[in-house]
Amino acid sequence: MKIKKGDTVYIRCGAARGKTGRVLNVNPNKGKILVEGINMRKKNQRPTQKSPKGGIITIEAPIDLSNVALYSSSLGGPTKTITKVIDEGGRKKKVRVCRETGEQI
């Protein structure tokens, strides 16, 4: 999986097309991710001891992984990535690298 929690992603499809957001959660088994401020849905909340009033709350709903791409701030848009192995202090480490600019993500 190329997208991880905390990454900035570009939305390619749907009502939020062209927007960017930070990844809050990734579910690789279902192929879904949760993006901050994207795909907002309303939910009816029952009154509980924590929130005695209840009411309607707005939450993020998951979107499909195929509808997003990693966002590159240097390009100002979506980017494709490759994985490179670098030698860091005698230890090998895998890093994601932007294909167009070659910068580490």
C-alpha positions as CSV (number, residue, x, y, z in Angstrom):
1,M,0.0,0.0,0.0
2,K,1.5,3.3,-1.1
3,I,-0.7,5.6,1.1
4,K,-0.2,5.8,4.8
5,K,-1.7,7.6,7.7
6,G,-0.7,11.3,7.8
7,D,0.0,11.6,4.0
8,T,-1.6,14.4,2.0
9,V,-3.8,13.1,-0.8
10,Y,-5.4,14.5,-3.9
11,I,-9.1,13.5,-4.5
12,R,-9.4,12.3,-8.2
13,C,-13.1,11.4,-8.4
14,G,-16.5,12.3,-6.9
15,A,-18.0,15.5,-5.4
16,A,-14.7,16.5,-3.8
17,R,-12.7,16.2,-7.0
18,G,-9.6,18.4,-7.0
19,K,-9.5,18.9,-3.2
20,T,-6.7,17.8,-0.9
21,G,-6.7,16.4,2.6
22,R,-4.7,14.6,5.3
23,V,-5.3,10.8,5.7
24,L,-6.7,10.0,9.2
25,N,-7.1,6.2,8.8
26,V,-6.3,3.5,6.3
27,N,-8.1,0.2,6.0
28,P,-6.1,-2.0,3.6
29,N,-8.5,-5.0,3.9
30,K,-11.4,-3.1,2.5
31,G,-9.4,-0.7,0.4
32,K,-10.9,2.4,2.1
33,I,-9.3,5.5,3.6
34,L,-10.6,8.3,5.8
35,V,-9.6,11.8,4.7
36,E,-9.9,14.9,6.9
37,G,-12.7,17.2,5.7
38,I,-13.7,15.1,2.7
39,N,-16.9,13.0,2.2
40,M,-18.7,14.5,5.2
41,R,-21.9,12.7,6.2
42,K,-24.5,13.6,8.8
43,K,-25.3,11.0,11.5
44,N,-28.1,11.0,14.1
45,Q,-26.7,10.7,17.6
46,R,-28.8,9.3,20.4
47,P,-28.7,11.0,23.8
48,T,-26.1,9.4,26.1
49,Q,-24.5,10.2,29.4
50,K,-21.6,11.8,27.7
51,S,-23.8,13.9,25.3
52,P,-27.2,14.2,27.0
53,K,-28.6,16.3,24.1
54,G,-27.8,14.0,21.2
55,G,-28.6,15.6,17.8
56,I,-27.1,15.5,14.4
57,I,-23.3,15.3,14.0
58,T,-21.1,15.5,10.9
59,I,-18.4,12.9,10.4
60,E,-16.1,11.8,7.7
61,A,-17.1,8.7,5.7
62,P,-14.5,6.4,4.1
63,I,-13.7,6.7,0.4
64,D,-12.2,4.1,-2.0
65,L,-8.4,4.0,-2.2
66,S,-8.6,4.1,-6.0
67,N,-10.2,7.6,-5.9
68,V,-7.1,9.2,-4.4
69,A,-3.5,9.9,-5.3
70,L,-0.5,11.1,-3.2
71,Y,-0.2,14.9,-3.4
72,S,3.2,16.5,-4.1
73,S,3.6,20.1,-2.8
74,S,6.5,20.8,-5.2
75,L,4.4,19.8,-8.2
76,G,1.2,21.3,-6.8
77,G,-0.8,18.2,-7.8
78,P,-1.0,14.4,-7.8
79,T,2.1,12.3,-8.2
80,K,3.1,8.7,-8.8
81,T,5.7,7.1,-6.6
82,I,8.4,4.5,-6.7
83,T,10.1,2.7,-3.9
84,K,13.8,2.9,-3.5
85,V,16.1,1.3,-1.0
86,I,18.7,3.6,0.6
87,D,21.6,2.8,2.9
88,E,21.2,4.8,6.2
89,G,24.0,4.2,8.7
90,G,24.6,0.7,7.6
91,R,20.9,-0.2,7.6
92,K,18.8,-0.5,4.5
93,K,15.6,1.4,4.5
94,K,12.7,1.6,1.9
95,V,11.5,5.1,1.0
96,R,8.8,6.5,-1.3
97,V,10.2,8.8,-4.0
98,C,8.2,11.1,-6.4
99,R,8.7,9.9,-10.0
100,E,8.8,13.3,-11.6
101,T,11.0,15.3,-9.1
102,G,12.9,12.5,-7.4
103,E,12.2,14.0,-3.9
104,Q,11.5,11.7,-0.9
105,I,7.9,11.7,0.4
